[in-house]
Amino acid sequence: MTGKPAGQSAAARLVDRLGMPPSLAFGFLGLLLFMIGDGVESNYLSPFLIHTEGYSESTTAFTISMYGIFVTVGSWLAGTLSSIIGPRRVMWIGAATWVALEVVFLIPGVAMDNHWISISAYALRGIGYPFFAYAFLVWINLTTPARQRGSSVGWFWFAFGAGLPTLGSLIASGAIPLIGEYQTFWLGTALVVAGAAIALFGVRDRTYAGPSGTESAGGEMLKGLTILWRDKRVAAGAFVRLVNTAPNFALFVVAPLFFIDQIGFSQSTYLAIVTVVYTANIFANLMFGIIGDHFGWRRTVTWFGCVMCAVGIVLLYYVPLWVGPNVLVVILCWAVFGIGLAGFVPLTALVPSMVAPDDRGSALAVYTLAAGLSAFVGPALAGLLGGAAHMPILIWTFAGLYIAAAAVTYVLRTPSDPGSAHHVAEGDSASDDRGSDVPKQRTVAENH
């Protein structure tokens, strides 16, 4: 299968020039809608549980942390299960799990005021979005030729970040005044269903949708763990990925309380600020993919990711304390942090490139495990360190983690990195054959 099949339509050629494999175009659109639906609740769930449902701040942090545990499990299993049963089937499982458990959370849980059902259903729902999103990331890596893989990954994070939390928060800010917080959860659910349907029914090319692993299920699971000590650079890359978004998930818990209760913004103004900041982030995802291809993947992660986030997270706390509820100033300070988060995008290309082709699936599984683990570590640290009442401790802890991650990036070296002194291009043949740099794919006819 070539990267540019003969007889492409004009639309397919345009998608190809934009850096996406045309066969997966509907998958990217479906991912965007799915993550918008998932992100609707991200910046009002914490106040909703505290002010409407009567949860304490510590119980809220516990609930979101339990959710993070299942996000972590789902993030690791997404890559491994994709090798065993195929990424498309894993996406089906993720979408069905998300919708079913959200219904349990909203009806027997919230509507009937049963806190333990709410906590349990919401926590278990954590496997939903990583199964759907990260299985699609595996599908992208299998389908996309090496010449296009960096930009395709950039588009993945563009769609992912556009939904969670950017456009999700924007929709919440508009919907809550009109239909209320509870009904807005249902609106998010409808968007998740729509996104899943577009991705799963819209992508008709199933060549890379089936299993890709060459070992037994147990063997694939084992490979996804042993690579952590077989190649220490993968473990180092996982640590950097963990640090990337752990503070961001912590902010989802404490930032609404800090900016609304302490600084004095209204809920709608706060949600609008979040939308603007993370809009900058999603476009920065594409920008840093391009920058990484010229400046170097590792150097981009170090300076535009780690160092920029360390500076940004300090600014977004101290400057609002000094100037008060000034929307423009808060947006500018928070944007430094939000854009810095995008500086980590080249890490998605860097980590799999450090290992042999047969281990790239395992390296990607570890990478997504770290991404999911950050959804647990962030809220957990927010709770352990005292939450919004102890913001300075949180802020300096996270700034320190970013500086530590910057130091760790110096071991993430590979000749495939455009910034390497011994850079060599990852070889595509003239026909963009993927056979040399991804595991051999067993074409499987899928029936649903």
C-alpha positions as CSV (number, residue, x, y, z in Angstrom):
1,M,0.0,0.0,0.0
2,T,1.5,3.3,-1.0
3,G,1.3,6.7,0.6
4,K,-0.2,8.2,-2.6
5,P,-2.5,5.7,-4.3
6,A,-3.3,6.3,-8.0
7,G,-6.6,7.9,-8.7
8,Q,-6.9,10.0,-5.6
9,S,-9.7,12.5,-5.6
10,A,-9.0,16.2,-5.2
11,A,-10.3,16.1,-1.7
12,A,-8.0,13.2,-0.8
13,R,-5.0,14.9,-2.3
14,L,-5.8,18.0,-0.2
15,V,-6.0,15.9,2.9
16,D,-2.7,14.3,2.0
17,R,-1.0,17.7,1.5
18,L,-2.3,18.8,4.9
19,G,-0.3,15.9,6.5
20,M,-3.1,13.4,7.1
21,P,-3.6,9.9,5.5
22,P,-6.8,10.4,3.4
23,S,-8.1,7.0,4.5
24,L,-8.4,8.2,8.1
25,A,-9.8,11.7,7.5
26,F,-13.2,10.8,9.0
27,G,-11.3,9.4,12.0
28,F,-9.8,12.7,12.8
29,L,-13.2,14.4,12.5
30,G,-14.8,11.8,14.7
31,L,-11.9,12.1,17.3
32,L,-12.5,15.9,17.4
33,L,-16.2,15.5,18.2
34,F,-15.6,12.7,20.7
35,M,-13.1,14.8,22.6
36,I,-15.3,17.9,22.5
37,G,-18.0,15.8,24.2
38,D,-15.5,14.4,26.7
39,G,-14.2,17.9,27.4
40,V,-17.6,19.6,28.0
41,E,-17.4,18.7,31.7
42,S,-13.7,19.2,32.3
43,N,-13.8,22.7,33.7
44,Y,-17.1,22.7,35.6
45,L,-17.2,19.1,37.0
46,S,-15.3,20.1,40.1
47,P,-17.5,23.1,41.1
48,F,-20.6,21.0,40.1
49,L,-19.7,18.2,42.5
50,I,-18.9,20.6,45.3
51,H,-21.6,23.3,45.0
52,T,-24.5,21.3,43.5
53,E,-23.9,17.7,44.7
54,G,-22.5,18.6,48.1
55,Y,-19.1,16.8,47.8
56,S,-16.2,18.1,49.8
57,E,-13.1,19.3,48.0
58,S,-11.1,16.2,49.1
59,T,-13.9,13.9,47.9
60,T,-14.0,15.6,44.6
61,A,-10.3,15.3,44.2
62,F,-10.6,11.6,45.2
63,T,-13.3,11.1,42.6
64,I,-11.3,12.7,39.8
65,S,-8.2,10.8,40.9
66,M,-10.0,7.4,40.7
67,Y,-11.1,8.4,37.3
68,G,-7.4,9.1,36.5
69,I,-6.4,5.6,37.6
70,F,-8.8,4.1,35.1
71,V,-7.5,6.6,32.4
72,T,-4.1,5.3,33.2
73,V,-5.1,1.6,32.8
74,G,-7.0,2.4,29.6
75,S,-4.1,4.4,28.2
76,W,-1.7,1.4,28.6
77,L,-4.2,-1.2,27.4
78,A,-5.2,0.8,24.4
79,G,-1.9,0.3,22.7
80,T,-1.4,-3.3,23.8
81,L,-5.0,-4.3,22.9
82,S,-4.7,-2.6,19.6
83,S,-1.9,-5.0,18.7
84,I,-4.0,-8.0,19.9
85,I,-7.5,-7.3,18.6
86,G,-7.0,-4.2,16.3
87,P,-7.4,-0.5,17.0
88,R,-10.9,-0.3,15.5
89,R,-12.3,-2.8,17.9
90,V,-10.6,-1.1,20.8
91,M,-12.2,2.2,19.7
92,W,-15.6,0.4,19.7
93,I,-15.1,-0.8,23.3
94,G,-14.0,2.7,24.4
95,A,-17.0,4.5,22.9
96,A,-19.5,1.9,24.3
97,T,-17.9,2.0,27.7
98,W,-17.9,5.8,27.8
99,V,-21.6,6.2,26.9
100,A,-22.9,3.3,29.1
101,L,-21.1,4.5,32.2
102,E,-22.0,8.2,31.7
103,V,-25.6,7.2,31.7
104,V,-25.1,5.3,35.0
105,F,-23.3,8.4,36.4
106,L,-26.1,10.7,35.4
107,I,-29.2,8.7,36.2
108,P,-28.7,6.3,39.1
109,G,-25.8,8.5,40.3
110,V,-26.5,12.2,40.0
111,A,-30.3,12.2,39.4
112,M,-30.9,9.8,42.3
113,D,-28.3,11.5,44.6
114,N,-26.3,8.3,45.1
115,H,-22.7,9.4,45.6
116,W,-21.1,6.0,45.5
117,I,-22.7,5.1,42.2
118,S,-21.6,8.5,40.8
119,I,-18.0,8.0,42.0
120,S,-17.9,4.4,40.8
121,A,-19.4,5.0,37.3
122,Y,-17.4,8.2,36.7
123,A,-14.1,6.4,37.7
124,L,-14.8,3.4,35.5
125,R,-15.6,5.6,32.6
126,G,-12.0,6.6,32.6
127,I,-11.0,3.8,30.3
128,G,-13.4,5.2,27.6
129,Y,-11.6,8.1,26.1
130,P,-8.1,6.5,26.1
131,F,-9.4,3.4,24.4
132,F,-11.0,5.5,21.7
133,A,-8.3,8.2,21.3
134,Y,-5.1,6.2,21.8
135,A,-6.2,3.2,19.8
136,F,-6.8,5.7,17.0
137,L,-3.2,7.0,17.6
138,V,-2.0,3.5,17.0
139,W,-4.1,3.3,13.8
140,I,-2.5,6.5,12.6
141,N,1.0,5.2,13.2
142,L,0.2,2.0,11.4
143,T,-1.4,3.7,8.4
144,T,0.7,6.8,7.9
145,P,4.0,6.7,5.9
146,A,7.1,8.0,7.7
147,R,7.2,11.1,5.5
148,Q,3.9,12.2,7.0
149,R,4.0,10.7,10.5
150,G,5.0,13.8,12.4
151,S,2.3,16.0,10.9
152,S,-0.3,13.3,11.3
153,V,0.6,13.1,15.0
154,G,0.3,16.9,15.2
155,W,-3.2,16.6,13.7
156,F,-4.0,14.0,16.3
157,W,-3.1,16.3,19.2
158,F,-4.8,19.2,17.4
159,A,-8.1,17.3,17.4
160,F,-7.5,15.9,20.9
161,G,-6.6,19.3,22.5
162,A,-9.3,21.1,20.5
163,G,-11.9,18.9,22.3
164,L,-10.4,18.4,25.7
165,P,-10.7,21.1,27.1
166,T,-10.9,23.9,24.5
167,L,-14.1,23.6,22.5
168,G,-15.6,21.4,25.2
169,S,-15.3,24.3,27.7
170,L,-16.6,26.8,25.1
171,I,-19.7,24.7,24.6
172,A,-20.2,24.3,28.4
173,S,-19.9,28.1,28.9
174,G,-22.7,28.7,26.3
175,A,-24.9,25.7,27.3
176,I,-24.9,26.0,31.1
177,P,-26.7,29.4,31.2
178,L,-29.3,28.0,28.7
179,I,-30.0,24.5,29.8
180,G,-28.2,24.1,33.1
181,E,-25.3,22.0,34.3
182,Y,-27.0,18.6,34.4
183,Q,-28.4,18.9,30.9
184,T,-25.0,20.0,29.7
185,F,-23.6,16.6,30.7
186,W,-26.2,15.0,28.3
187,L,-25.1,17.4,25.5
188,G,-21.6,16.1,26.0
189,T,-22.8,12.6,25.7
190,A,-24.6,13.3,22.4
191,L,-21.3,14.7,21.0
192,V,-19.4,11.6,22.1
193,V,-21.9,9.4,20.3
194,A,-21.8,11.5,17.1
195,G,-18.0,11.5,17.1
196,A,-17.7,7.7,17.6
197,A,-20.2,7.1,14.8
198,I,-18.3,9.3,12.4
199,A,-15.0,7.7,13.1
200,L,-16.1,4.1,13.3
201,F,-18.4,4.1,10.3
202,G,-16.7,6.8,8.3
203,V,-13.3,5.2,8.0
204,R,-13.9,2.4,5.4
205,D,-10.3,1.4,4.7
206,R,-9.7,-1.4,7.2
207,T,-6.3,-2.5,6.0
208,Y,-4.6,-1.5,9.3
209,A,-7.7,-1.8,11.5
210,G,-7.0,-5.3,12.6
211,P,-4.3,-7.0,14.9
212,S,-0.7,-6.0,14.2
213,G,1.1,-8.0,16.9
214,T,3.1,-11.1,16.0
215,E,3.0,-12.7,19.5
216,S,0.4,-14.1,21.7
217,A,-1.8,-11.8,23.9
218,G,0.4,-12.6,26.9
219,G,3.5,-11.9,24.9
220,E,2.3,-8.5,23.7
221,M,1.3,-7.5,27.2
222,L,4.7,-8.5,28.5
223,K,6.5,-6.6,25.8
224,G,4.6,-3.5,26.8
225,L,6.1,-3.7,30.3
226,T,9.6,-5.1,29.7
227,I,10.6,-2.3,27.3
228,L,10.8,0.0,30.4
229,W,14.0,-1.7,31.5
230,R,15.1,-3.1,28.1
231,D,15.5,0.5,26.9
232,K,15.9,3.1,29.7
233,R,15.3,5.9,27.2
234,V,11.7,4.8,26.9
235,A,11.3,5.0,30.6
236,A,12.9,8.5,30.5
237,G,10.5,9.5,27.7
238,A,7.6,8.2,29.8
239,F,8.6,10.3,32.7
240,V,8.8,13.4,30.5
241,R,5.3,12.6,29.1
242,L,3.9,12.2,32.6
243,V,5.2,15.6,33.7
244,N,3.9,17.1,30.5
245,T,0.2,17.1,31.5
246,A,0.1,16.2,35.2
247,P,0.0,19.9,36.2
248,N,-2.6,20.5,33.6
249,F,-5.0,17.9,35.0
250,A,-4.3,19.3,38.5
251,L,-5.4,22.7,37.2
252,F,-8.7,21.2,36.2
253,V,-9.3,20.5,39.9
254,V,-8.0,23.6,41.5
255,A,-8.0,26.4,38.9
256,P,-11.8,26.9,38.9
257,L,-11.7,27.3,42.7
258,F,-8.7,29.6,42.5
259,F,-9.9,31.9,39.7
260,I,-13.6,32.0,40.6
261,D,-13.5,32.0,44.4
262,Q,-10.2,33.7,45.1
263,I,-9.4,35.9,42.1
264,G,-13.1,36.8,41.5
265,F,-14.0,35.8,38.0
266,S,-17.5,34.5,37.2
267,Q,-17.9,30.9,36.0
268,S,-18.7,32.0,32.4
269,T,-15.7,34.4,32.3
270,Y,-13.4,31.7,33.6
271,L,-14.6,29.1,31.1
272,A,-14.1,31.7,28.3
273,I,-10.5,32.3,29.5
274,V,-9.9,28.5,29.4
275,T,-11.3,28.4,25.9
276,V,-9.1,31.2,24.6
277,V,-5.9,29.7,26.2
278,Y,-6.4,26.2,24.9
279,T,-7.3,27.5,21.5
280,A,-3.8,28.8,21.4
281,N,-2.6,25.4,22.6
282,I,-4.3,23.5,19.8
283,F,-2.7,25.6,17.1
284,A,0.6,25.5,18.8
285,N,0.4,21.7,18.5
286,L,0.7,22.0,14.8
287,M,3.3,24.7,15.0
288,F,5.6,22.8,17.3
289,G,5.4,19.7,15.0
290,I,6.9,21.9,12.3
291,I,9.4,23.5,14.6
292,G,10.5,20.1,15.8
293,D,11.2,18.9,12.3
294,H,13.7,21.8,11.9
295,F,14.9,22.7,15.4
296,G,15.0,19.1,16.6
297,W,12.5,17.0,18.5
298,R,14.4,16.7,21.7
299,R,15.5,20.4,21.8
300,T,11.9,21.5,21.1
301,V,10.6,19.4,24.0
302,T,13.4,20.7,26.4
303,W,13.1,24.5,25.7
304,F,9.6,25.0,24.3
305,G,8.0,22.3,26.4
306,C,9.7,21.8,29.8
307,V,11.2,25.3,30.4
308,M,8.3,27.2,28.9
309,C,5.8,25.3,31.1
310,A,7.9,25.9,34.2
311,V,7.8,29.7,33.6
312,G,4.2,29.7,32.5
313,I,2.8,27.8,35.6
314,V,4.5,30.3,37.9
315,L,3.1,33.3,35.9
316,L,-0.5,32.0,35.8
317,Y,-0.6,31.9,39.7
318,Y,1.4,34.9,40.8
319,V,0.4,37.5,38.2
320,P,-3.4,37.2,38.8
321,L,-2.7,37.6,42.6
322,W,-1.0,40.9,41.8
323,V,-3.3,42.4,39.2
324,G,-6.7,40.9,40.2
325,P,-9.4,39.7,37.8
326,N,-7.9,41.2,34.6
327,V,-9.0,38.9,31.8
328,L,-6.4,40.0,29.2
329,V,-3.5,39.6,31.7
330,V,-4.7,36.2,32.9
331,I,-5.1,35.0,29.3
332,L,-1.5,36.1,28.4
333,C,0.0,34.5,31.5
334,W,-1.9,31.2,31.1
335,A,-1.2,31.2,27.4
336,V,2.6,30.9,28.1
337,F,1.8,27.6,30.0
338,G,-0.8,26.4,27.5
339,I,1.5,27.0,24.5
340,G,4.3,25.3,26.4
341,L,2.2,22.2,26.7
342,A,2.3,21.9,22.9
343,G,6.1,22.0,23.0
344,F,6.0,18.4,24.0
345,V,4.3,17.3,20.8
346,P,7.6,16.1,19.1
347,L,7.9,13.6,22.0
348,T,5.3,11.5,20.3
349,A,7.7,11.0,17.3
350,L,10.8,10.9,19.4
351,V,10.0,8.0,21.8
352,P,9.0,5.4,19.2
353,S,12.0,6.4,17.0
354,M,14.5,5.4,19.7
355,V,13.7,1.7,19.6
356,A,13.8,-1.1,17.0
357,P,10.8,-1.3,14.6
358,D,9.4,-4.4,16.4
359,D,9.3,-2.5,19.7
360,R,7.6,0.7,18.5
361,G,4.2,-0.6,19.5
362,S,5.4,-1.3,23.0
363,A,7.1,2.1,23.2
364,L,3.9,3.8,22.1
365,A,2.0,1.8,24.7
366,V,4.3,3.1,27.4
367,Y,4.0,6.6,26.1
368,T,0.2,6.5,26.2
369,L,0.4,4.8,29.7
370,A,2.4,7.9,30.9
371,A,-0.2,10.2,29.2
372,G,-3.0,8.5,31.1
373,L,-1.1,8.3,34.3
374,S,-0.8,12.1,34.3
375,A,-4.6,12.2,34.6
376,F,-4.2,10.4,37.9
377,V,-1.0,12.0,39.2
378,G,-2.1,15.6,38.7
379,P,-5.4,15.5,40.7
380,A,-3.8,13.1,43.3
381,L,-1.0,15.6,43.9
382,A,-3.6,18.4,44.1
383,G,-5.3,16.5,46.8
384,L,-2.2,15.4,48.7
385,L,-0.7,18.9,48.7
386,G,-3.8,20.6,50.0
387,G,-5.7,21.7,46.9
388,A,-6.6,25.3,46.1
389,A,-5.9,26.3,49.7
390,H,-2.2,25.6,49.2
391,M,-1.7,26.8,45.7
392,P,2.0,28.0,46.2
393,I,3.0,24.5,47.2
394,L,1.4,23.1,44.1
395,I,2.8,25.7,41.8
396,W,6.4,25.3,42.9
397,T,6.1,21.5,42.9
398,F,5.0,21.5,39.3
399,A,7.6,24.0,38.3
400,G,10.3,21.8,39.8
401,L,8.9,18.8,37.9
402,Y,9.2,20.6,34.6
403,I,12.8,21.6,35.3
404,A,13.6,17.9,36.3
405,A,12.0,16.8,33.0
406,A,14.1,19.3,31.1
407,A,17.2,17.6,32.6
408,V,15.9,14.1,31.7
409,T,15.4,15.0,28.0
410,Y,19.2,15.0,27.5
411,V,19.1,11.2,27.4
412,L,16.5,11.1,24.7
413,R,18.9,10.9,21.8
414,T,18.4,9.2,18.5
415,P,19.9,9.6,15.0
416,S,16.3,10.0,13.7
417,D,15.9,13.3,15.5
418,P,16.2,16.2,13.0
419,G,18.3,18.0,15.7
420,S,20.8,15.2,16.1
421,A,24.4,15.8,15.0
422,H,24.2,12.4,13.3
423,H,20.7,12.8,11.9
424,V,19.6,10.2,9.3
425,A,16.2,10.2,7.7
426,E,13.9,7.4,8.7
427,G,13.8,5.5,5.5
428,D,10.8,5.5,3.3
429,S,11.1,4.0,-0.1
430,A,10.0,6.1,-3.0
431,S,6.6,4.5,-2.7
432,D,6.3,5.4,1.0
433,D,6.2,1.8,1.9
434,R,5.6,1.4,5.6
435,G,6.9,-2.2,5.7
436,S,10.4,-1.2,7.0
437,D,9.3,0.8,10.1
438,V,6.1,-0.7,11.4
439,P,5.3,-4.2,12.5
440,K,3.8,-6.4,9.7
441,Q,0.1,-6.0,9.6
442,R,-2.3,-8.9,9.3
443,T,-5.2,-7.8,7.3
444,V,-8.3,-8.9,9.2
445,A,-11.9,-8.6,7.9
446,E,-13.9,-7.1,10.7
447,N,-17.6,-7.9,11.1
448,H,-19.8,-5.9,13.4
